[in-house]
Amino acid sequence: MNDVKMLHGWLPKIIHQTYRDHQLPSWYEQNIARIRELCPGWEYRFYDNQDIQNYISRNFPDYLGYYNRIDKAYGAARADFFRYLVLYNEGGVYLDIKSSITKPLDEVLPRDAVYLLSHWQNGPGEKYEDCGLFPALQKEPEPWPDRGEFQQWFIVAPPRHPFLQRTIERVCENIDKYRYFTGATGGMGVLRLTGPIAYTRAILSLMDTVEHSIVDAETDLGFRYTILPGMKSHRACSGYKHYSKQKIPIVKPEGAMIIFGFLGRPLACVTSTFKRIRKSITKRANKLINKSGTMFRLPNWH
């Protein structure tokens, strides 16, 4: 950290981006070249999946287990978790691999140390109409902004920022609470577990006590959410089944917990857990059973 240049004395001049491997499509390579061209005094750091494993093992060994519990099919969720860890540890600027900048960072980032938050341009008729609003979240006990989620396809932060610390804690809490048989899957599951919903709610819990500034990432900073045409085009470009289409659980069970007990709980707790699972499976199955009135029942588990 001592050799890293600082912007305005508070922000490490490091740009972080990730991708699953080093075989990047040409459009991403061109994007990286453009970012580096605009920011000649900045250090550019790229991480693939193995780099991420090595980084967390070296710098956050206590969190490696949490990272590995996220199923590999949900690379986006793993990338979410990593961006919080690396920005907390190193500081600097994180950008999704499909995201970019149009102006030098030296020119657009604030002189004063402040955490930048940005909503989508999601009003009626705006560029990203309805994006990140999730009206159903307004009905939940935890608060939710009228303008929806805070964007986390970019993050600008000094090291050890409390917003990121709380986000990391929140993600770990979500992973611990995740239920393998009944937890949310696919896109909404990721948004809640590690993504913008988790990020936003973590920040909301500290907003009254931590200095921050609300900006428009595209208008004020010249950032671009995606270099690809269309909001959903990156899904087709990934070459893999997009996480939003996945049906498998996001979080893997810890080791042999199903056999030996959940997180070291006594057998009585395991039996109780299986009873809840049986009840949930039976309820779901009865919704799918033919309409003849036949009821579905699982045998008793002892």
Buried (B, 14 or more C-beta within 10 A) or exposed (E): EEEBEEBEEBBBBBBBBBBBEEEBBEEBEEBBEBBEEBBEEBBBBBBBBEBBBEBBEEBBEEBBEBBBBBBEBBBBBBBBBBBBBBBBBBBBBBBBBBBBBEEBBBEBBBEEEBBBBBBBBBEEEEEBEEBBBBEEBEEEEEEBBEBBBBBBBBBBBBBEBBBBBBBBEBBBEBBEEBBBBEBBBBBBBBBBBBBBBBBBBBBBBBBEEBEBEEBEBBEBBBBBBBBBEEEEEBBEEBEEEBBBEBEEBBBBBBEEBBEEBBEEEEEEEBEEBBEEBBEEBEEEEEEEEEEEEEEEEEEEEE
